[in-house]
Amino acid sequence: MTDAGHGPLAPTDRRRILLLVGPVGAGKGTQAEALSRELGLVHLASGNLFRQALRDGTEMGERARSYMERGDLVPDAITIDMFMAELARPPAKAGAILDGFPRTVTQAEALDATLAARGERIEKVISLEVPIEEVVARAAGRRVCPACGTPYHLSGDPPRVPGICDKDGTPLVQRDDDRPEVVRARLAKQVPPMLEVLAHYDQAGIVARIDGTRPADEVTDAILRALRRDTGAS
Ligand code: AMP
């Protein structure tokens, strides 16, 4: 990992870049929203960005479409371009919570290199640890607002009115890939590269493993404690 201290930016100009890692249903969306509020950082979720690009009919969305429709990872080159452009936009000026990217070691290396060229680096990789069977059960209860992307959970984080988004009143939907049989197949593909990404950041000693089985607010507190423990130490 490149020493961020030798980059072109003064240390005070450095953005806070946090990375949330965990399988589908581990609570990444919920934690990212809570951390975004607590820390004033934008939440950048690669899946949401791709879905938005599809809705907007952008060129990048069209390049990603066939892969997404098959449930495959979008090729690294397209994904890296998309995410780096997003990180350069004004909402990420103060920093960002990355969710869903990087998902391969190639993406992680590209991200590290781009940040290092700006004198930046990932401050902390937060790994939300939840057993596979619980992940499958949780995914089955996930719902999302198709208009604004707000995530909900039928038992853990229900909307005020069943089936309706609190923010904009849109009927919530279950994403096809949250269905149990799809989740199992997806985990089999998703977990090995995720473990490789964690191993990559373990080498830099920046991974915080957080028990993700507890209530959402306790998980948020544990993450904030892990971040505070390292403030001033890195
Ligand atoms: P998600 O909402 O994170 O499950 O992402 C939805 C879809 O977007 C995935 O099934 C992939 O097709 C694509 N995608 C999201 N993030 C990435 C990534 N880091 N690398 C490649 N494809 C991605």
Residues whose N, C-alpha, C, O or C-beta is under 5 A from the ligand:
A	BS01	AMP	S46 G47 N48 F50 Y67 M68 G71 D72 L73 V74 T79 G100 F101 P102 R103
